[in-house]
Amino acid sequence: MIPNRRGRSPARNPPILAGELPYLCRAEGCRVQTADDFSLALTALRRRAGLTVREVSRRTGIPSGTLGGYFSGRHLPSLTQPRVLADLLSVLGVGDEEFPTWRDQLARVRRRPGPRPRVSPDQPAEPGADESPGA
């Protein structure tokens, strides 16, 4: 194995630990509750497939920085481009029959329940937001 820039050999695809892969909705119920759960599930699939982020990038055509965001939970795949999610899941070994479940889970974690904050031009700023430090 080629050492990384810091001179250490990276741990490539360590084994998936029990409970690391949150299961999607099945008979036992949904366990993917948050965006972090979704990203953990994607990461576990990638590790189980024995692929690095760069390998997934080469196979899907999705930039590695974008994939890194998906796997780390910084952001999620868009619902308006279902082909991106389908290609990603296919490379990670998820069958076509499971795609609707993954898509539904993604839609659920992207839309958090509850009211959305409204920001309007006539809404007053928070107190102290326009004060400079030391004033």
C-alpha positions, 0 to 999 in steps of 0.5 A: 500500500502506498503511504499517504502524504503524512507517511502513514499507510491509510486503513483501507476499507476497515470492516463494517461494525455491527450496527454501523449500517442503519437499515432502511425501511423494512418490516421492522421499521425505519431507522434512518432518521437524519441526514447523518444516518443517511450518510452513514448508510452510504459510507457503509455501502461504499466500504462494504463494496471495497471502494474508495471515494475516488473509485466511486467518482471514476465509476459514476462521473460524480466529482469526488468532492461532491461524493465526499460531502455525501459520505460525510453528511455535509450535504445530500444528493438532490431529489431533482436529479434522481439519476445521480442517486441511482448511479451512486447506489448502483455502483455501491451494489444496491439493486434497482428494486431497492432504489425507491426505498432509498429515494423515499428515505432521502426525501424524508431526511431532506424534508425535516418536519415542522415549520420552515423559518420565514425570512422577509425584508421587513422582518426586524434584525436580531437585537445586537446584530448591527452593533460593532464589537466594543460599541 
